[in-house]
Structures are given as C-alpha cells and as structure tokens.
C-alpha cells in the first residue's frame, strides 16, 4: 500500500486522470442502488450537485492564487490564509459530490476512501518540499494555518493579485474535471444509454 501512496504522491495528475476514467466507467456499468429509494437518491443528487459546484468554484478560486507563483513564492492569501490545502479540500468535496450527483452513493464512498488513503501522502510530500524551499516562513505559516479545517477568522486577501494567464488556462480543465464527469453522466442518462447497457449486460 505504501508503494501505491508514494506513486500517487509523485504522479498525482496521472492518477487523478485514472480516477476520472474509473468514475466514468463506474457510472456507465454499475446501476444506481435503487434499493435506497428514489427519494434518497434524488436528494443525494441535489446535494451532490451543490457540492460539485462548490468544488469547481473553489478550485478556480485556488487556481487564481497559485497560477501565478505556486513554486516561486509561499502563497498565504485568499483561501490559503484559512487552510493550508484548500485545493485538496475542494477535491474532497468534489469526489463526494460526484458520487451523490450521479445517484451512486457507493461511488461516493469509493472516491472518498481513495482520497483518505492517498492524499495524505501528497500533502506530506508537498509540506516537506515547501519546508525545504521556504524554511522558517513555512514553519510559521503551518503554525498559524490549519492543514484541513478552515480557520474562517484568519481570512485575508490582497487588494490585487498577479495571475499568469497561461498557467490559469492550463489549470482550468483540471479544475473542472468533476463537472465534466457529471456532464457526461447527464448526457448518457438523457439518451437512456445506461438502461440499455444494463439490459444488454
């Protein structure tokens, strides 16, 4: 398991794409657990959609701050003033929201478990790298800013911020992958391809 965690930590983008392919395949091949009842599934879908929207907007918010100088300077403004890993926190909400939005709570559970298993190793690697790069400034930032639970009272933002358009554009598609999977699900569901596939299987 530790080797898998190390692999994920060093090749996070690749494994995120694998997770996206898995999620698409899962919703296409595994029917919603109807034994939970339509009302439960549809309520979960509504909650999931709001979590997805929060995740996408949150990731874009984070991207606005890190697209300019993620590796050149220590980012402590905006969402990073409240919590050290806001981008990953929004990933968690997106993973949970995706499973609920496609009416498949077991998928939500699988994605959340994957997050809990693998993302801590990513955070440890990044913290070690940032500690080496920024030294005492990063130690002070860690002492003042929680790792996972936002400290709302600590929020602050600058009057202006420099963003690299090229980096923002490159990160845009990645920031919205939860939404892409949900849109694919909606298209497939609209054309009733899932029901046909289940009947064929």
N, C-alpha and C positions, 0 to 999 in steps of 0.2 A: 504493500500500500504506500509505503514511504517513497518508493521509486515513482509511482504514479503522481504523487503530490509534487515531487521535485520536477517531473516532466511538465506538469501543469503550470508550476510557478515560472519555469523558463520558457514555456511555449504557450502562454495564456491565450493569445489571439487565435492560434490554430485550434486549441481545444474549445474555445468559445464557438468557433465555426462548426466543430464536430457536434457540440451540444445543440446548435441550431438545427443541423441536419437531423439529429436524433429526435428533436421535438417535432419537426415536420413529419417525419416518418411515423412517430408515435400517434399523432392525432389522425393520420391517414389510415393507420392499420388497427388501432385499438379503439373500439367504440366507447362512448361515454358510459359510465356506470349508472344505468337507468334505475337500478335498484335504490339509488339515493333519492329518487323522486325528481320530477321535472322542476318543481318549485325550488328545491335546494340547488339544483344545477344552474337554473336561470338566475337565482340570487347570486350564486358564486360568479356567474358570467358578468353580472353588473359590477360586483366588487372588483373582479379581475380586470375589467376594462379601466376602472379608475386607477387601479394600481399600475397598469401598463402606462396610462397617460402620465402618471406621476413619475414613473421610472424614465420614460423618454424625455420629458421636460427636465427632470433632474439631471440626467446625463448630459443634455445640451447645456444646462446651467454650469455644470462642472467643466465641460469642454470649453466654454467661453473663458475660463480662467487658466486652464492648463494648456490650451492650444498655442499660447504664445511663448511660454518659457518653462515647460514641465521639467526639463532636465537642466536648465540653466540657472534657475533660482528656486528658492523654497517658497511654495505657494501657501499663504496663510490667510488669504482674503476670501470673501464670499462664503460658499459652502464649506470651504476648508478652514474657516475660522471657527466653525461649530463642531466639526468632526474630522478626523484625520483621513478617513476613507469614504468620502461621500459618494464617489463614483461606484464603489463596490456595494455600498448600502443601497443605491438605486438599482444595481444589478439584482440584488436580493429581492427587492420589491417587484422587479420585472419578472424574475423567474417564478415567484409565487403567483403574480397576476396572470402570467401567460397560461399556466395550468388551469386556473379558475376561469379565465376568459374563454377558453376552448371547451369548457364544460367537462374537464377531466381532472378532478382533484388528485387522482393517483399520479398524474404527470406533474402537478404542482409539488407533490411530496417528493418525487424523484429529483426534480430540479433543485428544490430547497436542500435536500440531503447532499446532492452533488456540491452545492455551494458551501455548505457547512464543512464538508470533508476536504475540499480542495483550496478554497480561497484563503484560509489562514496561512497556508504556506506561501501564497503570493504576497500577502501582507508582510510576513516575516522577512522575505527576500527584499522587498522594497524598503522596509524600515532599516535593514542592515545597510543597503546601498545609500539611502538618504543620510543615515548616520555618518557613513564614511565621507560623503560629499559635503555635508553642511555642518558636521561636528556639533559644537555646543549650541548653535542656533536651533538645530533639530531636536536636541535633547530638551531644550527649554520649551519648544513647541509641543513635544509629546507630553511634557509635564502639565501643560496648560490646556491641552485639547484631547478629548476622549477619542478612543480608537473607533468605536462603533455607535455609541448612543449620543446623538447630537446634544450639545450644550447650547440651547437656544439663546441664552442671555449673553453668550460670547460673540454673537454675530456682529460682524462689521464688514464694510465694503469700501473700496476707494471711490473717489469722485470719477475717475476714468481708468481704463484698463486697455493695454495694448494686446491685440489678438492677431495672430498670424492667419490670414485667410486660407492659405494653402493647407496648414495643419488643421484648421477648423473644418475645411471641406473634406479632408481625408478622414477625419474622425466622425463626420456626420452620419455616414451609412452605418458604421459600427454602433453609434449611439442609438440607432433606431431599430436594431435587429429584432427586438421583441415585437415591435409593431409590424415588421414585415411578416413574421411568422403568423401573427394574429390575422393579418390581411389575407394571407394565403389560405388560412383555415376558413375565413368567411367566404372567400371565393369558392372554395371546394364545397363548403356546406350549401352555398346558394345553388350550385348546379347539381346538388344531391349526389355528388360523386362518392362521398363516404358511404352512404347507404348502399349504393350499387356495389362498391368494393366489398363491403361486409357480406352482402348476399352472395357474391361470387366466391368469397373465401369460405 
